């Protein structure tokens, strides 16, 4: 059988917590590069706050296996963002709405016929 070190599964809560903090730190440090390289119109401070909110969603999880699963998924997501395997629309799913999305929504609502009907009022 494999021991907990070689399999990547933590045996104790303290070890799992260290993995979560390391993942958070890596995401936090990667955030400026990710925002610039993917040309996101989200400020870095807003992206970092969203990162914090995403991590705090799972603050009450105490099962070490579930924590390890979240850490592995988080590492995969970080790698996808870093290697450009995730497209911008995948990244925007984490944010409520950005300036670009708001502008596109208003442009979509301002079709020729909408403007025509507004002008006749």
C-alpha positions in Angstrom: 0.0 0.0 0.0 1.1 3.6 -0.6 1.7 5.8 2.4 0.0 9.2 2.6 3.1 11.1 1.5 3.6 9.3 -1.8 -0.1 9.4 -2.8 -0.6 13.1 -2.2 -3.3 12.5 0.3 -2.9 14.1 3.7 -3.5 12.0 6.8 -4.1 14.9 9.2 -6.1 18.1 9.1 -3.0 20.3 9.8 -1.3 18.9 6.7 -4.3 19.5 4.6 -4.6 23.1 5.9 -1.0 23.7 4.9 -1.9 22.5 1.4 -4.8 24.9 1.2 -2.7 27.9 2.4 0.0 27.0 -0.1 -2.6 26.9 -2.9 -4.1 30.2 -1.8 -0.6 31.8 -1.7 0.2 30.5 -5.2 -3.1 31.8 -6.6 -2.6 35.2 -4.9 0.9 35.5 -6.4 -0.3 34.4 -9.8 -3.3 36.8 -9.9 -1.5 39.9 -11.4 0.1 37.9 -14.2 -3.2 36.1 -15.0 -5.2 39.3 -15.2 -2.6 41.0 -17.4 -1.9 38.0 -19.7 -5.6 37.1 -20.2 -6.4 40.8 -20.7 -9.1 40.7 -18.0 -10.8 44.1 -17.4 -11.1 43.2 -13.7 -8.8 45.0 -11.3 -6.3 42.9 -9.4 -7.8 43.9 -6.1 -11.3 42.7 -7.1 -9.8 39.5 -8.5 -8.0 38.8 -5.2 -11.1 39.6 -3.2 -13.0 37.1 -5.4 -10.2 34.5 -4.8 -10.6 35.1 -1.0 -14.4 34.7 -1.3 -14.0 31.4 -3.2 -11.7 30.0 -0.6 -13.9 31.1 2.3 -16.9 29.3 0.7 -15.2 26.0 1.9 -13.9 27.2 5.3 -16.2 24.9 7.2 -15.1 21.7 5.5 -13.3 19.4 8.0 -13.1 16.1 6.1 -9.5 15.8 5.1 -10.4 13.8 1.9 -12.7 16.6 0.7 -10.1 19.2 1.5 -7.5 17.3 -0.5 -10.0 17.0 -3.4 -10.5 20.8 -3.4 -6.7 21.4 -3.3 -6.2 19.1 -6.3 -9.0 20.7 -8.3 -7.5 24.1 -7.3 -4.1 23.1 -8.5 -5.6 22.0 -11.8 -7.4 25.3 -12.2 -4.3 27.3 -11.4 -2.4 25.3 -14.1 -5.2 25.8 -16.6 -5.1 29.6 -16.0 -1.3 29.8 -16.2 -1.0 27.7 -19.3 -3.8 29.4 -21.2 -5.8 26.2 -21.3 -8.8 28.1 -19.8 -10.2 30.8 -22.0 -11.3 34.2 -20.8 -15.0 33.2 -20.6 -14.0 30.4 -18.2 -12.4 33.0 -16.0 -15.3 35.4 -16.2 -17.5 32.7 -14.7 -15.9 33.4 -11.3 -16.9 37.1 -11.5 -20.4 38.6 -11.3 -20.1 40.9 -14.2 -17.3 43.0 -15.6 -17.3 46.3 -17.4 -16.9 44.6 -20.8 -19.9 42.3 -20.1 -22.0 45.2 -18.9 -21.2 47.2 -22.1 -21.9 44.2 -24.3 -25.3 43.7 -22.6 -26.3 47.3 -23.1 -25.1 47.2 -26.7 -27.2 44.0 -27.2 -30.3 45.8 -25.9 -29.7 48.8 -28.2 -30.5 47.3 -31.5 -31.6 49.3 -34.5 -35.3 48.7 -33.8 -35.0 49.5 -30.1 -33.4 52.8 -31.0 -36.1 53.4 -33.7 -38.9 52.9 -31.2 -37.2 55.1 -28.6 -36.9 57.9 -31.2 -40.6 57.8 -32.0 -41.7 58.4 -28.4 
